[in-house]
């Protein structure tokens, strides 16, 4: 499977979130990655 950075759902290959609003424990990092994934 895709590698996702620990504590995040959006940082790495693809994402592990079930929906757009879901974030991992590292929320600030995850929001940055999510924005990058959806630009």
mmCIF entry with sequence, helices, sheets and N, C-alpha, C, O atoms, coordinates in Angstrom:
data_MODEL
# 
_entry.id   MODEL 
# 
_entity.id                         1 
_entity.type                       polymer 
_entity.pdbx_number_of_molecules   1 
# 
_entity_poly.entity_id                      1 
_entity_poly.type                           'polypeptide(L)' 
_entity_poly.nstd_linkage                   no 
_entity_poly.nstd_monomer                   no 
_entity_poly.pdbx_seq_one_letter_code       
;(UNK)(UNK)(UNK)(UNK)(UNK)(UNK)(UNK)(UNK)(UNK)(UNK)(UNK)(UNK)(UNK)(UNK)(UNK)(UNK)
(UNK)(UNK)(UNK)(UNK)(UNK)(UNK)(UNK)(UNK)(UNK)(UNK)(UNK)(UNK)(UNK)(UNK)(UNK)(UNK)
(UNK)(UNK)(UNK)(UNK)(UNK)(UNK)(UNK)
;
_entity_poly.pdbx_seq_one_letter_code_can   XXXXXXXXXXXXXXXXXXXXXXXXXXXXXXXXXXXXXXX 
_entity_poly.pdbx_strand_id                 A 
# 
loop_
_entity_poly_seq.entity_id 
_entity_poly_seq.num 
_entity_poly_seq.mon_id 
_entity_poly_seq.hetero 
1 1  UNK n 
1 2  UNK n 
1 3  UNK n 
1 4  UNK n 
1 5  UNK n 
1 6  UNK n 
1 7  UNK n 
1 8  UNK n 
1 9  UNK n 
1 10 UNK n 
1 11 UNK n 
1 12 UNK n 
1 13 UNK n 
1 14 UNK n 
1 15 UNK n 
1 16 UNK n 
1 17 UNK n 
1 18 UNK n 
1 19 UNK n 
1 20 UNK n 
1 21 UNK n 
1 22 UNK n 
1 23 UNK n 
1 24 UNK n 
1 25 UNK n 
1 26 UNK n 
1 27 UNK n 
1 28 UNK n 
1 29 UNK n 
1 30 UNK n 
1 31 UNK n 
1 32 UNK n 
1 33 UNK n 
1 34 UNK n 
1 35 UNK n 
1 36 UNK n 
1 37 UNK n 
1 38 UNK n 
1 39 UNK n 
# 
_struct_asym.id          A 
_struct_asym.entity_id   1 
# 
_struct_conf.conf_type_id            HELX_P 
_struct_conf.id                      HELX_P1 
_struct_conf.pdbx_PDB_helix_id       AA1 
_struct_conf.beg_label_comp_id       UNK 
_struct_conf.beg_label_asym_id       A 
_struct_conf.beg_label_seq_id        27 
_struct_conf.pdbx_beg_PDB_ins_code   ? 
_struct_conf.end_label_comp_id       UNK 
_struct_conf.end_label_asym_id       A 
_struct_conf.end_label_seq_id        37 
_struct_conf.pdbx_end_PDB_ins_code   ? 
_struct_conf.beg_auth_comp_id        UNK 
_struct_conf.beg_auth_asym_id        A 
_struct_conf.beg_auth_seq_id         27 
_struct_conf.end_auth_comp_id        UNK 
_struct_conf.end_auth_asym_id        A 
_struct_conf.end_auth_seq_id         37 
_struct_conf.pdbx_PDB_helix_class    1 
_struct_conf.details                 ? 
_struct_conf.pdbx_PDB_helix_length   11 
# 
_struct_conf_type.id          HELX_P 
_struct_conf_type.criteria    ? 
_struct_conf_type.reference   ? 
# 
loop_
_atom_site.group_PDB 
_atom_site.id 
_atom_site.type_symbol 
_atom_site.label_atom_id 
_atom_site.label_alt_id 
_atom_site.label_comp_id 
_atom_site.label_asym_id 
_atom_site.label_entity_id 
_atom_site.label_seq_id 
_atom_site.pdbx_PDB_ins_code 
_atom_site.Cartn_x 
_atom_site.Cartn_y 
_atom_site.Cartn_z 
_atom_site.occupancy 
_atom_site.B_iso_or_equiv 
_atom_site.pdbx_formal_charge 
_atom_site.auth_seq_id 
_atom_site.auth_comp_id 
_atom_site.auth_asym_id 
_atom_site.auth_atom_id 
_atom_site.pdbx_PDB_model_num 
ATOM 1   N N  . UNK A 1 1  ? 0.817   -1.216 0.000  1.00 0.00 ? 1  UNK A N  1 
ATOM 2   C CA . UNK A 1 1  ? 0.000   0.000  0.000  1.00 0.00 ? 1  UNK A CA 1 
ATOM 3   C C  . UNK A 1 1  ? 0.844   1.256  0.000  1.00 0.00 ? 1  UNK A C  1 
ATOM 4   O O  . UNK A 1 1  ? 2.073   1.191  0.037  1.00 0.00 ? 1  UNK A O  1 
ATOM 5   N N  . UNK A 1 2  ? 0.190   2.379  -0.041 1.00 0.00 ? 2  UNK A N  1 
ATOM 6   C CA . UNK A 1 2  ? 0.880   3.663  -0.072 1.00 0.00 ? 2  UNK A CA 1 
ATOM 7   C C  . UNK A 1 2  ? 1.465   3.996  1.295  1.00 0.00 ? 2  UNK A C  1 
ATOM 8   O O  . UNK A 1 2  ? 0.892   3.650  2.328  1.00 0.00 ? 2  UNK A O  1 
ATOM 9   N N  . UNK A 1 3  ? 2.600   4.666  1.292  1.00 0.00 ? 3  UNK A N  1 
ATOM 10  C CA . UNK A 1 3  ? 3.224   5.088  2.548  1.00 0.00 ? 3  UNK A CA 1 
ATOM 11  C C  . UNK A 1 3  ? 2.698   6.451  2.962  1.00 0.00 ? 3  UNK A C  1 
ATOM 12  O O  . UNK A 1 3  ? 2.801   7.418  2.207  1.00 0.00 ? 3  UNK A O  1 
ATOM 13  N N  . UNK A 1 4  ? 2.137   6.528  4.153  1.00 0.00 ? 4  UNK A N  1 
ATOM 14  C CA . UNK A 1 4  ? 1.627   7.778  4.711  1.00 0.00 ? 4  UNK A CA 1 
ATOM 15  C C  . UNK A 1 4  ? 2.462   8.126  5.942  1.00 0.00 ? 4  UNK A C  1 
ATOM 16  O O  . UNK A 1 4  ? 2.740   7.262  6.773  1.00 0.00 ? 4  UNK A O  1 
ATOM 17  N N  . UNK A 1 5  ? 2.858   9.386  6.055  1.00 0.00 ? 5  UNK A N  1 
ATOM 18  C CA . UNK A 1 5  ? 3.671   9.816  7.192  1.00 0.00 ? 5  UNK A CA 1 
ATOM 19  C C  . UNK A 1 5  ? 2.921   9.587  8.509  1.00 0.00 ? 5  UNK A C  1 
ATOM 20  O O  . UNK A 1 5  ? 1.722   9.859  8.582  1.00 0.00 ? 5  UNK A O  1 
ATOM 21  N N  . UNK A 1 6  ? 3.601   9.094  9.545  1.00 0.00 ? 6  UNK A N  1 
ATOM 22  C CA . UNK A 1 6  ? 2.952   8.866  10.843 1.00 0.00 ? 6  UNK A CA 1 
ATOM 23  C C  . UNK A 1 6  ? 2.300   10.131 11.384 1.00 0.00 ? 6  UNK A C  1 
ATOM 24  O O  . UNK A 1 6  ? 2.882   11.213 11.309 1.00 0.00 ? 6  UNK A O  1 
ATOM 25  N N  . UNK A 1 7  ? 1.102   10.000 11.924 1.00 0.00 ? 7  UNK A N  1 
ATOM 26  C CA . UNK A 1 7  ? 0.391   11.129 12.492 1.00 0.00 ? 7  UNK A CA 1 
ATOM 27  C C  . UNK A 1 7  ? -0.386  11.943 11.478 1.00 0.00 ? 7  UNK A C  1 
ATOM 28  O O  . UNK A 1 7  ? -1.039  12.928 11.824 1.00 0.00 ? 7  UNK A O  1 
ATOM 29  N N  . UNK A 1 8  ? -0.313  11.523 10.212 1.00 0.00 ? 8  UNK A N  1 
ATOM 30  C CA . UNK A 1 8  ? -1.026  12.251 9.169  1.00 0.00 ? 8  UNK A CA 1 
ATOM 31  C C  . UNK A 1 8  ? -1.871  11.294 8.347  1.00 0.00 ? 8  UNK A C  1 
ATOM 32  O O  . UNK A 1 8  ? -1.669  10.081 8.382  1.00 0.00 ? 8  UNK A O  1 
ATOM 33  N N  . UNK A 1 9  ? -2.818  11.852 7.611  1.00 0.00 ? 9  UNK A N  1 
ATOM 34  C CA . UNK A 1 9  ? -3.616  11.057 6.683  1.00 0.00 ? 9  UNK A CA 1 
ATOM 35  C C  . UNK A 1 9  ? -3.373  11.483 5.236  1.00 0.00 ? 9  UNK A C  1 
ATOM 36  O O  . UNK A 1 9  ? -3.783  10.791 4.305  1.00 0.00 ? 9  UNK A O  1 
ATOM 37  N N  . UNK A 1 10 ? -2.703  12.627 5.049  1.00 0.00 ? 10 UNK A N  1 
ATOM 38  C CA . UNK A 1 10 ? -2.578  13.225 3.712  1.00 0.00 ? 10 UNK A CA 1 
ATOM 39  C C  . UNK A 1 10 ? -1.137  13.356 3.234  1.00 0.00 ? 10 UNK A C  1 
ATOM 40  O O  . UNK A 1 10 ? -0.906  13.685 2.071  1.00 0.00 ? 10 UNK A O  1 
ATOM 41  N N  . UNK A 1 11 ? -0.161  13.107 4.111  1.00 0.00 ? 11 UNK A N  1 
ATOM 42  C CA . UNK A 1 11 ? 1.248   13.316 3.759  1.00 0.00 ? 11 UNK A CA 1 
ATOM 43  C C  . UNK A 1 11 ? 1.875   12.007 3.317  1.00 0.00 ? 11 UNK A C  1 
ATOM 44  O O  . UNK A 1 11 ? 2.118   11.114 4.128  1.00 0.00 ? 11 UNK A O  1 
ATOM 45  N N  . UNK A 1 12 ? 2.132   11.905 2.029  1.00 0.00 ? 12 UNK A N  1 
ATOM 46  C CA . UNK A 1 12 ? 2.696   10.689 1.471  1.00 0.00 ? 12 UNK A CA 1 
ATOM 47  C C  . UNK A 1 12 ? 2.034   10.369 0.150  1.00 0.00 ? 12 UNK A C  1 
ATOM 48  O O  . UNK A 1 12 ? 1.402   11.229 -0.462 1.00 0.00 ? 12 UNK A O  1 
ATOM 49  N N  . UNK A 1 13 ? 2.180   9.131  -0.288 1.00 0.00 ? 13 UNK A N  1 
ATOM 50  C CA . UNK A 1 13 ? 1.584   8.703  -1.555 1.00 0.00 ? 13 UNK A CA 1 
ATOM 51  C C  . UNK A 1 13 ? 0.095   8.469  -1.351 1.00 0.00 ? 13 UNK A C  1 
ATOM 52  O O  . UNK A 1 13 ? -0.300  7.571  -0.608 1.00 0.00 ? 13 UNK A O  1 
ATOM 53  N N  . UNK A 1 14 ? -0.729  9.275  -2.009 1.00 0.00 ? 14 UNK A N  1 
ATOM 54  C CA . UNK A 1 14 ? -2.168  9.157  -1.828 1.00 0.00 ? 14 UNK A CA 1 
ATOM 55  C C  . UNK A 1 14 ? -2.573  9.714  -0.476 1.00 0.00 ? 14 UNK A C  1 
ATOM 56  O O  . UNK A 1 14 ? -1.899  10.595 0.058  1.00 0.00 ? 14 UNK A O  1 
ATOM 57  N N  . UNK A 1 15 ? -3.664  9.211  0.084  1.00 0.00 ? 15 UNK A N  1 
ATOM 58  C CA . UNK A 1 15 ? -4.072  9.623  1.425  1.00 0.00 ? 15 UNK A CA 1 
ATOM 59  C C  . UNK A 1 15 ? -4.821  8.494  2.099  1.00 0.00 ? 15 UNK A C  1 
ATOM 60  O O  . UNK A 1 15 ? -5.300  7.571  1.440  1.00 0.00 ? 15 UNK A O  1 
ATOM 61  N N  . UNK A 1 16 ? -4.921  8.571  3.423  1.00 0.00 ? 16 UNK A N  1 
ATOM 62  C CA . UNK A 1 16 ? -5.567  7.522  4.211  1.00 0.00 ? 16 UNK A CA 1 
ATOM 63  C C  . UNK A 1 16 ? -6.870  8.014  4.821  1.00 0.00 ? 16 UNK A C  1 
ATOM 64  O O  . UNK A 1 16 ? -7.460  7.332  5.660  1.00 0.00 ? 16 UNK A O  1 
ATOM 65  N N  . UNK A 1 17 ? -7.325  9.195  4.406  1.00 0.00 ? 17 UNK A N  1 
ATOM 66  C CA . UNK A 1 17 ? -8.534  9.776  4.981  1.00 0.00 ? 17 UNK A CA 1 
ATOM 67  C C  . UNK A 1 17 ? -9.773  9.218  4.297  1.00 0.00 ? 17 UNK A C  1 
ATOM 68  O O  . UNK A 1 17 ? -9.769  8.946  3.096  1.00 0.00 ? 17 UNK A O  1 
ATOM 69  N N  . UNK A 1 18 ? -10.836 9.052  5.081  1.00 0.00 ? 18 UNK A N  1 
ATOM 70  C CA . UNK A 1 18 ? -12.082 8.551  4.500  1.00 0.00 ? 18 UNK A CA 1 
ATOM 71  C C  . UNK A 1 18 ? -12.896 9.679  3.875  1.00 0.00 ? 18 UNK A C  1 
ATOM 72  O O  . UNK A 1 18 ? -13.748 9.431  3.023  1.00 0.00 ? 18 UNK A O  1 
ATOM 73  N N  . UNK A 1 19 ? -12.635 10.927 4.298  1.00 0.00 ? 19 UNK A N  1 
ATOM 74  C CA . UNK A 1 19 ? -13.272 12.074 3.657  1.00 0.00 ? 19 UNK A CA 1 
ATOM 75  C C  . UNK A 1 19 ? -12.381 13.303 3.806  1.00 0.00 ? 19 UNK A C  1 
ATOM 76  O O  . UNK A 1 19 ? -11.406 13.279 4.556  1.00 0.00 ? 19 UNK A O  1 
ATOM 77  N N  . UNK A 1 20 ? -12.718 14.382 3.086  1.00 0.00 ? 20 UNK A N  1 
ATOM 78  C CA . UNK A 1 20 ? -11.850 15.556 3.007  1.00 0.00 ? 20 UNK A CA 1 
ATOM 79  C C  . UNK A 1 20 ? -11.615 16.221 4.353  1.00 0.00 ? 20 UNK A C  1 
ATOM 80  O O  . UNK A 1 20 ? -10.548 16.793 4.579  1.00 0.00 ? 20 UNK A O  1 
ATOM 81  N N  . UNK A 1 21 ? -12.601 16.157 5.260  1.00 0.00 ? 21 UNK A N  1 
ATOM 82  C CA . UNK A 1 21 ? -12.494 16.868 6.536  1.00 0.00 ? 21 UNK A CA 1 
ATOM 83  C C  . UNK A 1 21 ? -11.673 16.117 7.582  1.00 0.00 ? 21 UNK A C  1 
ATOM 84  O O  . UNK A 1 21 ? -11.336 16.681 8.623  1.00 0.00 ? 21 UNK A O  1 
ATOM 85  N N  . UNK A 1 22 ? -11.350 14.863 7.317  1.00 0.00 ? 22 UNK A N  1 
ATOM 86  C CA . UNK A 1 22 ? -10.614 14.050 8.286  1.00 0.00 ? 22 UNK A CA 1 
ATOM 87  C C  . UNK A 1 22 ? -9.128  14.417 8.282  1.00 0.00 ? 22 UNK A C  1 
ATOM 88  O O  . UNK A 1 22 ? -8.518  14.554 7.222  1.00 0.00 ? 22 UNK A O  1 
ATOM 89  N N  . UNK A 1 23 ? -8.556  14.574 9.477  1.00 0.00 ? 23 UNK A N  1 
ATOM 90  C CA . UNK A 1 23 ? -7.134  14.879 9.623  1.00 0.00 ? 23 UNK A CA 1 
ATOM 91  C C  . UNK A 1 23 ? -6.510  13.955 10.657 1.00 0.00 ? 23 UNK A C  1 
ATOM 92  O O  . UNK A 1 23 ? -7.195  13.444 11.543 1.00 0.00 ? 23 UNK A O  1 
ATOM 93  N N  . UNK A 1 24 ? -5.200  13.744 10.535 1.00 0.00 ? 24 UNK A N  1 
ATOM 94  C CA . UNK A 1 24 ? -4.477  12.938 11.504 1.00 0.00 ? 24 UNK A CA 1 
ATOM 95  C C  . UNK A 1 24 ? -4.139  13.731 12.755 1.00 0.00 ? 24 UNK A C  1 
ATOM 96  O O  . UNK A 1 24 ? -4.610  14.856 12.926 1.00 0.00 ? 24 UNK A O  1 
ATOM 97  N N  . UNK A 1 25 ? -3.327  13.152 13.630 1.00 0.00 ? 25 UNK A N  1 
ATOM 98  C CA . UNK A 1 25 ? -2.983  13.794 14.892 1.00 0.00 ? 25 UNK A CA 1 
ATOM 99  C C  . UNK A 1 25 ? -2.068  15.001 14.682 1.00 0.00 ? 25 UNK A C  1 
ATOM 100 O O  . UNK A 1 25 ? -2.076  15.928 15.491 1.00 0.00 ? 25 UNK A O  1 
ATOM 101 N N  . UNK A 1 26 ? -1.283  14.997 13.605 1.00 0.00 ? 26 UNK A N  1 
ATOM 102 C CA . UNK A 1 26 ? -0.428  16.143 13.262 1.00 0.00 ? 26 UNK A CA 1 
ATOM 103 C C  . UNK A 1 26 ? -1.219  17.057 12.335 1.00 0.00 ? 26 UNK A C  1 
ATOM 104 O O  . UNK A 1 26 ? -0.949  17.123 11.136 1.00 0.00 ? 26 UNK A O  1 
ATOM 105 N N  . UNK A 1 27 ? -2.205  17.767 12.904 1.00 0.00 ? 27 UNK A N  1 
ATOM 106 C CA . UNK A 1 27 ? -3.183  18.492 12.080 1.00 0.00 ? 27 UNK A CA 1 
ATOM 107 C C  . UNK A 1 27 ? -2.576  19.576 11.199 1.00 0.00 ? 27 UNK A C  1 
ATOM 108 O O  . UNK A 1 27 ? -2.947  19.701 10.032 1.00 0.00 ? 27 UNK A O  1 
ATOM 109 N N  . UNK A 1 28 ? -1.639  20.369 11.746 1.00 0.00 ? 28 UNK A N  1 
ATOM 110 C CA . UNK A 1 28 ? -1.056  21.454 10.956 1.00 0.00 ? 28 UNK A CA 1 
ATOM 111 C C  . UNK A 1 28 ? -0.323  20.905 9.732  1.00 0.00 ? 28 UNK A C  1 
ATOM 112 O O  . UNK A 1 28 ? -0.489  21.405 8.620  1.00 0.00 ? 28 UNK A O  1 
ATOM 113 N N  . UNK A 1 29 ? 0.480   19.880 9.953  1.00 0.00 ? 29 UNK A N  1 
ATOM 114 C CA . UNK A 1 29 ? 1.193   19.241 8.851  1.00 0.00 ? 29 UNK A CA 1 
ATOM 115 C C  . UNK A 1 29 ? 0.207   18.630 7.869  1.00 0.00 ? 29 UNK A C  1 
ATOM 116 O O  . UNK A 1 29 ? 0.364   18.763 6.655  1.00 0.00 ? 29 UNK A O  1 
ATOM 117 N N  . UNK A 1 30 ? -0.803  17.962 8.395  1.00 0.00 ? 30 UNK A N  1 
ATOM 118 C CA . UNK A 1 30 ? -1.779  17.283 7.558  1.00 0.00 ? 30 UNK A CA 1 
ATOM 119 C C  . UNK A 1 30 ? -2.565  18.269 6.688  1.00 0.00 ? 30 UNK A C  1 
ATOM 120 O O  . UNK A 1 30 ? -2.823  17.989 5.518  1.00 0.00 ? 30 UNK A O  1 
ATOM 121 N N  . UNK A 1 31 ? -2.945  19.415 7.249  1.00 0.00 ? 31 UNK A N  1 
ATOM 122 C CA . UNK A 1 31 ? -3.677  20.414 6.465  1.00 0.00 ? 31 UNK A CA 1 
ATOM 123 C C  . UNK A 1 31 ? -2.822  20.925 5.313  1.00 0.00 ? 31 UNK A C  1 
ATOM 124 O O  . UNK A 1 31 ? -3.330  21.149 4.214  1.00 0.00 ? 31 UNK A O  1 
ATOM 125 N N  . UNK A 1 32 ? -1.530  21.111 5.555  1.00 0.00 ? 32 UNK A N  1 
ATOM 126 C CA . UNK A 1 32 ? -0.621  21.560 4.502  1.00 0.00 ? 32 UNK A CA 1 
ATOM 127 C C  . UNK A 1 32 ? -0.554  20.522 3.386  1.00 0.00 ? 32 UNK A C  1 
ATOM 128 O O  . UNK A 1 32 ? -0.649  20.868 2.209  1.00 0.00 ? 32 UNK A O  1 
ATOM 129 N N  . UNK A 1 33 ? -0.392  19.263 3.750  1.00 0.00 ? 33 UNK A N  1 
ATOM 130 C CA . UNK A 1 33 ? -0.331  18.191 2.760  1.00 0.00 ? 33 UNK A CA 1 
ATOM 131 C C  . UNK A 1 33 ? -1.649  18.051 2.011  1.00 0.00 ? 33 UNK A C  1 
ATOM 132 O O  . UNK A 1 33 ? -1.659  17.826 0.800  1.00 0.00 ? 33 UNK A O  1 
ATOM 133 N N  . UNK A 1 34 ? -2.757  18.182 2.730  1.00 0.00 ? 34 UNK A N  1 
ATOM 134 C CA . UNK A 1 34 ? -4.074  18.074 2.105  1.00 0.00 ? 34 UNK A CA 1 
ATOM 135 C C  . UNK A 1 34 ? -4.261  19.177 1.067  1.00 0.00 ? 34 UNK A C  1 
ATOM 136 O O  . UNK A 1 34 ? -4.726  18.919 -0.043 1.00 0.00 ? 34 UNK A O  1 
ATOM 137 N N  . UNK A 1 35 ? -3.895  20.414 1.433  1.00 0.00 ? 35 UNK A N  1 
ATOM 138 C CA . UNK A 1 35 ? -3.994  21.524 0.478  1.00 0.00 ? 35 UNK A CA 1 
ATOM 139 C C  . UNK A 1 35 ? -3.144  21.243 -0.755 1.00 0.00 ? 35 UNK A C  1 
ATOM 140 O O  . UNK A 1 35 ? -3.571  21.510 -1.878 1.00 0.00 ? 35 UNK A O  1 
ATOM 141 N N  . UNK A 1 36 ? -1.951  20.710 -0.551 1.00 0.00 ? 36 UNK A N  1 
ATOM 142 C CA . UNK A 1 36 ? -1.059  20.386 -1.662 1.00 0.00 ? 36 UNK A CA 1 
ATOM 143 C C  . UNK A 1 36 ? -1.662  19.297 -2.545 1.00 0.00 ? 36 UNK A C  1 
ATOM 144 O O  . UNK A 1 36 ? -1.580  19.374 -3.771 1.00 0.00 ? 36 UNK A O  1 
ATOM 145 N N  . UNK A 1 37 ? -2.263  18.292 -1.931 1.00 0.00 ? 37 UNK A N  1 
ATOM 146 C CA . UNK A 1 37 ? -2.875  17.195 -2.687 1.00 0.00 ? 37 UNK A CA 1 
ATOM 147 C C  . UNK A 1 37 ? -4.066  17.659 -3.518 1.00 0.00 ? 37 UNK A C  1 
ATOM 148 O O  . UNK A 1 37 ? -4.388  17.038 -4.531 1.00 0.00 ? 37 UNK A O  1 
ATOM 149 N N  . UNK A 1 38 ? -4.729  18.750 -3.103 1.00 0.00 ? 38 UNK A N  1 
ATOM 150 C CA . UNK A 1 38 ? -5.947  19.184 -3.779 1.00 0.00 ? 38 UNK A CA 1 
ATOM 151 C C  . UNK A 1 38 ? -5.794  20.495 -4.544 1.00 0.00 ? 38 UNK A C  1 
ATOM 152 O O  . UNK A 1 38 ? -6.783  21.179 -4.805 1.00 0.00 ? 38 UNK A O  1 
ATOM 153 N N  . UNK A 1 39 ? -4.549  20.853 -4.907 1.00 0.00 ? 39 UNK A N  1 
ATOM 154 C CA . UNK A 1 39 ? -4.362  22.094 -5.660 1.00 0.00 ? 39 UNK A CA 1 
ATOM 155 C C  . UNK A 1 39 ? -4.550  21.858 -7.161 1.00 0.00 ? 39 UNK A C  1 
ATOM 156 O O  . UNK A 1 39 ? -4.429  22.793 -7.953 1.00 0.00 ? 39 UNK A O  1 
# 
